Amino acid sequence: MTDERKDKMSGSAMATYAACVGKYQLEKTCPPSESGDAAIIGERIHKYLAGEEITLTDEEFGIATRCLNEYAEILATLDLGEPDHKTIEKRLWYGDIWSGQIDLILHWGDKVLILDWKTGRTGTGNSAADNLQLRAYAVLVKKNLPNIKEAYVAIVQPMAQPFTIAHYDEEDLIAADEQIQSIVQAALAPNAPRTPSPDACKYCRAKAICPEAAGVTNELVVSPAAVPALTNEAIADYLEKADVVEGFIEALREEGKKRLLEGQEIAGRKIQAGRTSRSIEDLSTAFERAGLNSDQFLSACKVSIPTLEKIFAASNDIKPKEAKAKLEEMLGDVLVSKTGAPMMVRAK
């Protein structure tokens, strides 16, 4: 696969460059990371949203539908009418220094809407106005289309948090350009410092070889028995460091597994065969062969609510949002909602 970024800086990582200006140069020494399951799902949904003919799973289709519903709400909110044209999945360059592949740009004369799809369950934690990736994209669009006088940016992440929209006028775009270029120049400076943090390290390819990230582990040495006596301030500090160390440990494990699979030896570690899971693809045939009555067979089945909503929408020729509401009304107390235990998350 060719690297369209040409090993240059990426607008999608601008927030992490700002958090750790030394990240870019250390990452350049690492090979490209393989896409995980979540990334692969995201890539498939992005292709569907870009108009490619691709068959999605029920889960993927549900996420894509929610993205499109929010997209329609954004257009209704802006009320700019039918766009002159669309630019889909276009990589734009700021000279030959850095680039960004923008999911969708809608054009209305000297106005644009820049849209970014996020399909994961972990949100960015900030609004479109504070999002450095979107700010970088606005700068790229202005750089490549100098006639643009206004840019709206929106981030759609239906599995994580509500969509938000931000507006840039010409003065805002100039200020954004200056800010983004200052981040880029700092990251390109010789011996740019590395500053580990949860935000900077989360998706960093180099965290397994980063001396600064490794150094944080030494600051975490404390007896579990001493934890109840820690102050709230100390707990906050340790939790921040723990987020960095967890990412470092995960990267170590992934690298160790990769090397073992390649046939290398790592003392005290070996590869164990993965667990086998079983599933039934054809329920009708399984019911015929199982020798059970319908009640017995159904007691072993689990219904996918998104799949049921999709089938209901198709059979009644209605939109997914309407199908969801009608199905909830029809099912009544048969449809049970459960809320999990409270979770501690990072405050943005």
C-alpha positions as semicolon CSV with decimal commas, in nm:
position;residue;x (nm);y (nm);z (nm)
1;M;0,000;0,000;0,000
2;T;0,141;0,342;-0,094
3;D;0,172;0,605;0,175
4;E;-0,023;0,899;0,039
5;R;0,105;1,109;0,327
6;K;0,463;1,049;0,205
7;D;0,572;1,008;0,570
8;K;0,483;1,373;0,630
9;M;0,279;1,519;0,916
10;S;-0,096;1,459;0,912
11;G;-0,376;1,699;0,996
12;S;-0,565;1,417;1,166
13;A;-0,288;1,395;1,429
14;M;-0,254;1,769;1,489
15;A;-0,390;1,752;1,844
16;T;-0,134;1,488;1,941
17;Y;0,148;1,690;1,783
18;A;0,038;1,984;1,997
19;A;0,032;1,765;2,309
20;C;0,377;1,618;2,236
21;V;0,580;1,801;1,973
22;G;0,847;1,528;1,970
23;K;0,596;1,256;1,874
24;Y;0,623;1,301;1,496
25;Q;0,999;1,257;1,467
26;L;1,007;0,950;1,694
27;E;0,715;0,791;1,507
28;K;0,906;0,825;1,181
29;T;1,152;0,565;1,313
30;C;0,871;0,310;1,357
31;P;0,708;0,091;1,092
32;P;0,341;0,157;1,012
33;S;0,106;-0,005;1,261
34;E;-0,146;-0,264;1,152
35;S;-0,513;-0,166;1,164
36;G;-0,710;-0,308;1,458
37;D;-1,066;-0,435;1,438
38;A;-1,217;-0,096;1,526
39;A;-1,008;0,076;1,259
40;I;-1,109;-0,180;0,997
41;I;-1,477;-0,129;1,083
42;G;-1,426;0,246;1,062
43;E;-1,261;0,216;0,720
44;R;-1,554;0,010;0,588
45;I;-1,811;0,259;0,716
46;H;-1,612;0,548;0,568
47;K;-1,617;0,375;0,228
48;Y;-1,995;0,333;0,253
49;L;-2,041;0,699;0,351
50;A;-1,819;0,798;0,057
51;G;-2,061;0,623;-0,178
52;E;-1,873;0,302;-0,245
53;E;-2,073;-0,015;-0,299
54;I;-1,993;-0,217;0,010
55;T;-2,204;-0,458;0,212
56;L;-2,195;-0,362;0,578
57;T;-2,270;-0,578;0,880
58;D;-2,580;-0,490;1,081
59;E;-2,368;-0,310;1,339
60;E;-2,179;-0,114;1,073
61;F;-2,501;-0,024;0,892
62;G;-2,650;0,102;1,217
63;I;-2,351;0,330;1,278
64;A;-2,353;0,455;0,918
65;T;-2,726;0,531;0,942
66;R;-2,675;0,732;1,259
67;C;-2,394;0,925;1,087
68;L;-2,620;1,010;0,794
69;N;-2,906;1,113;1,024
70;E;-2,676;1,358;1,206
71;Y;-2,541;1,480;0,872
72;A;-2,898;1,564;0,767
73;E;-2,949;1,751;1,096
74;I;-2,632;1,953;1,036
75;L;-2,750;2,057;0,688
76;A;-3,088;2,154;0,830
77;T;-2,919;2,357;1,104
78;L;-2,697;2,549;0,860
79;D;-2,985;2,596;0,611
80;L;-2,752;2,690;0,323
81;G;-2,954;2,517;0,053
82;E;-2,830;2,269;-0,203
83;P;-2,447;2,275;-0,229
84;D;-2,280;2,363;-0,559
85;H;-2,074;2,045;-0,539
86;K;-1,912;1,795;-0,302
87;T;-1,553;1,687;-0,251
88;I;-1,527;1,337;-0,101
89;E;-1,222;1,175;0,061
90;K;-0,982;1,433;-0,084
91;R;-0,623;1,467;0,038
92;L;-0,511;1,830;0,047
93;W;-0,154;1,950;0,102
94;Y;-0,003;2,251;0,276
95;G;0,293;2,286;0,042
96;D;0,484;1,961;0,078
97;I;0,503;1,982;0,459
98;W;0,180;1,825;0,583
99;S;-0,155;1,705;0,454
100;G;-0,498;1,583;0,552
101;Q;-0,754;1,357;0,389
102;I;-1,092;1,521;0,447
103;D;-1,399;1,298;0,458
104;L;-1,641;1,547;0,303
105;I;-1,638;1,908;0,184
106;L;-1,958;2,078;0,067
107;H;-1,920;2,395;-0,140
108;W;-2,153;2,697;-0,163
109;G;-1,966;2,968;-0,355
110;D;-1,717;3,114;-0,107
111;K;-1,850;2,902;0,182
112;V;-1,767;2,542;0,271
113;L;-1,873;2,281;0,522
114;I;-1,592;2,047;0,629
115;L;-1,720;1,723;0,782
116;D;-1,532;1,453;0,968
117;W;-1,686;1,113;1,048
118;K;-1,586;0,938;1,371
119;T;-1,737;0,590;1,399
120;G;-1,581;0,465;1,723
121;R;-1,725;0,459;2,071
122;T;-1,456;0,685;2,215
123;G;-1,532;1,049;2,145
124;T;-1,284;1,327;2,087
125;G;-1,403;1,486;2,411
126;N;-1,413;1,835;2,264
127;S;-1,634;2,044;2,042
128;A;-1,579;2,129;1,677
129;A;-1,461;2,474;1,783
130;D;-1,179;2,324;1,994
131;N;-1,090;2,036;1,765
132;L;-0,741;2,083;1,618
133;Q;-0,796;1,825;1,344
134;L;-1,092;2,021;1,210
135;R;-0,900;2,348;1,249
136;A;-0,616;2,201;1,048
137;Y;-0,863;2,091;0,780
138;A;-1,008;2,442;0,762
139;V;-0,654;2,574;0,712
140;L;-0,592;2,319;0,435
141;V;-0,913;2,410;0,252
142;K;-0,831;2,783;0,269
143;K;-0,475;2,715;0,151
144;N;-0,598;2,519;-0,152
145;L;-0,906;2,735;-0,220
146;P;-0,798;3,093;-0,145
147;N;-1,137;3,232;-0,252
148;I;-1,304;3,073;0,054
149;K;-1,428;3,337;0,300
150;E;-1,621;3,121;0,544
151;A;-1,574;2,767;0,666
152;Y;-1,806;2,561;0,881
153;V;-1,654;2,254;1,042
154;A;-1,849;1,969;1,199
155;I;-1,760;1,646;1,369
156;V;-2,006;1,356;1,358
157;Q;-1,946;1,085;1,618
158;P;-2,287;0,932;1,694
159;M;-2,153;0,645;1,906
160;A;-1,975;0,881;2,145
161;Q;-2,122;1,231;2,170
162;P;-2,359;1,473;1,993
163;F;-2,239;1,650;1,679
164;T;-2,110;2,006;1,702
165;I;-2,052;2,279;1,444
166;A;-1,803;2,568;1,443
167;H;-1,771;2,867;1,211
168;Y;-1,453;3,034;1,080
169;D;-1,457;3,371;0,904
170;E;-1,155;3,505;0,714
171;E;-0,989;3,646;1,028
172;D;-1,046;3,317;1,210
173;L;-0,888;3,128;0,921
174;I;-0,578;3,349;0,933
175;A;-0,544;3,295;1,308
176;A;-0,599;2,920;1,264
177;D;-0,327;2,907;0,998
178;E;-0,081;3,075;1,234
179;Q;-0,165;2,836;1,518
180;I;-0,139;2,521;1,307
181;Q;0,185;2,633;1,146
182;S;0,337;2,701;1,489
183;I;0,254;2,342;1,592
184;V;0,403;2,205;1,270
185;Q;0,725;2,406;1,303
186;A;0,765;2,302;1,668
187;A;0,724;1,935;1,571
188;L;0,983;1,969;1,293
189;A;1,240;2,143;1,514
190;P;1,559;1,949;1,595
191;N;1,533;1,763;1,928
192;A;1,165;1,852;1,968
193;P;1,081;1,754;2,328
194;R;0,857;1,457;2,407
195;T;0,598;1,504;2,679
196;P;0,401;1,186;2,758
197;S;0,033;1,226;2,839
198;P;-0,280;1,015;2,784
199;D;-0,384;1,229;2,486
200;A;-0,038;1,231;2,328
201;C;0,038;0,862;2,380
202;K;-0,299;0,702;2,307
203;Y;-0,248;0,642;1,934
204;C;0,129;0,698;1,917
205;R;0,312;0,428;1,720
206;A;0,634;0,504;1,909
207;K;0,512;0,464;2,267
208;A;0,679;0,123;2,302
209;I;1,022;0,278;2,233
210;C;0,966;0,621;2,389
211;P;1,212;0,675;2,678
212;E;0,990;0,941;2,830
213;A;0,682;0,714;2,829
214;A;0,889;0,434;2,982
215;G;1,016;0,674;3,247
216;V;0,664;0,741;3,371
217;T;0,647;0,379;3,493
218;N;0,912;0,455;3,757
219;E;0,691;0,732;3,894
220;L;0,406;0,487;3,947
221;V;0,582;0,263;4,197
222;V;0,363;0,268;4,506
223;S;0,239;-0,010;4,732
224;P;-0,130;-0,100;4,672
225;A;-0,172;-0,094;5,050
226;A;-0,077;0,276;5,048
227;V;-0,344;0,378;4,794
228;P;-0,626;0,443;5,048
229;A;-0,401;0,694;5,224
230;L;-0,331;0,899;4,910
231;T;-0,480;1,246;4,878
232;N;-0,725;1,323;4,598
233;E;-0,454;1,528;4,431
234;A;-0,210;1,236;4,444
235;I;-0,471;0,997;4,306
236;A;-0,538;1,237;4,017
237;D;-0,165;1,254;3,943
238;Y;-0,121;0,876;3,956
239;L;-0,428;0,815;3,737
240;E;-0,288;1,052;3,473
241;K;0,041;0,862;3,476
242;A;-0,142;0,527;3,473
243;D;-0,317;0,620;3,147
244;V;0,024;0,676;2,986
245;V;0,171;0,355;3,128
246;E;-0,130;0,144;3,019
247;G;-0,074;0,254;2,661
248;F;0,298;0,178;2,690
249;I;0,226;-0,171;2,829
250;E;-0,029;-0,241;2,554
251;A;0,223;-0,139;2,289
252;L;0,489;-0,365;2,447
253;R;0,253;-0,663;2,441
254;E;0,152;-0,603;2,080
255;E;0,516;-0,571;1,971
256;G;0,613;-0,883;2,165
257;K;0,329;-1,082;2,007
258;K;0,425;-0,958;1,661
259;R;0,787;-1,068;1,705
260;L;0,692;-1,410;1,842
261;L;0,463;-1,467;1,543
262;E;0,758;-1,378;1,319
263;G;0,957;-1,658;1,482
264;Q;1,172;-1,447;1,711
265;E;1,237;-1,554;2,072
266;I;1,141;-1,350;2,378
267;A;1,239;-1,495;2,714
268;G;0,944;-1,607;2,925
269;R;0,686;-1,564;2,646
270;K;0,529;-1,790;2,385
271;I;0,238;-1,789;2,141
272;Q;-0,074;-1,980;2,242
273;A;-0,348;-2,075;2,000
274;G;-0,650;-1,846;2,003
275;R;-0,986;-1,949;2,143
276;T;-1,242;-2,101;1,910
277;S;-1,590;-1,949;1,901
278;R;-1,900;-2,100;1,742
279;S;-2,201;-1,934;1,585
280;I;-2,504;-2,025;1,371
281;E;-2,536;-1,847;1,039
282;D;-2,866;-2,003;0,923
283;L;-3,127;-2,000;1,203
284;S;-3,402;-2,161;0,993
285;T;-3,192;-2,465;0,909
286;A;-3,066;-2,488;1,266
287;F;-3,426;-2,488;1,396
288;E;-3,521;-2,768;1,157
289;R;-3,228;-2,983;1,262
290;A;-3,221;-2,914;1,637
291;G;-3,531;-3,123;1,715
292;L;-3,672;-2,859;1,954
293;N;-4,006;-2,684;1,964
294;S;-4,020;-2,310;1,885
295;D;-4,029;-2,200;2,251
296;Q;-3,726;-2,411;2,336
297;F;-3,531;-2,288;2,034
298;L;-3,623;-1,922;2,086
299;S;-3,508;-1,938;2,449
300;A;-3,155;-1,992;2,317
301;C;-3,170;-1,704;2,067
302;K;-3,065;-1,345;2,118
303;V;-3,228;-1,076;1,905
304;S;-3,015;-0,793;1,766
305;I;-3,219;-0,475;1,815
306;P;-3,038;-0,283;1,534
307;T;-3,100;-0,575;1,295
308;L;-3,466;-0,591;1,395
309;E;-3,503;-0,216;1,337
310;K;-3,333;-0,246;0,998
311;I;-3,569;-0,527;0,888
312;F;-3,873;-0,342;1,027
313;A;-3,775;-0,024;0,838
314;A;-3,728;-0,215;0,511
315;S;-4,052;-0,413;0,542
316;N;-4,254;-0,099;0,619
317;D;-4,064;0,128;0,376
318;I;-3,987;0,387;0,646
319;K;-3,671;0,562;0,766
320;P;-3,456;0,396;1,036
321;K;-3,530;0,670;1,291
322;E;-3,906;0,627;1,243
323;A;-3,872;0,249;1,254
324;K;-3,689;0,269;1,587
325;A;-3,962;0,483;1,743
326;K;-4,249;0,267;1,610
327;L;-4,083;-0,057;1,712
328;E;-4,022;0,073;2,064
329;E;-4,389;0,168;2,090
330;M;-4,509;-0,170;1,959
331;L;-4,276;-0,380;2,174
332;G;-4,353;-0,187;2,491
333;D;-4,222;-0,351;2,809
334;V;-4,081;-0,644;2,607
335;L;-3,796;-0,413;2,507
336;V;-3,576;-0,384;2,816
337;S;-3,309;-0,116;2,858
338;K;-3,026;-0,176;3,100
339;T;-2,775;0,076;3,231
340;G;-2,434;-0,051;3,332
341;A;-2,247;0,032;3,649
342;P;-2,103;0,385;3,681
343;M;-1,762;0,428;3,517
344;M;-1,476;0,661;3,589
345;V;-1,362;0,844;3,274
346;R;-1,122;1,126;3,205
347;A;-1,273;1,473;3,230
348;K;-1,186;1,695;2,935
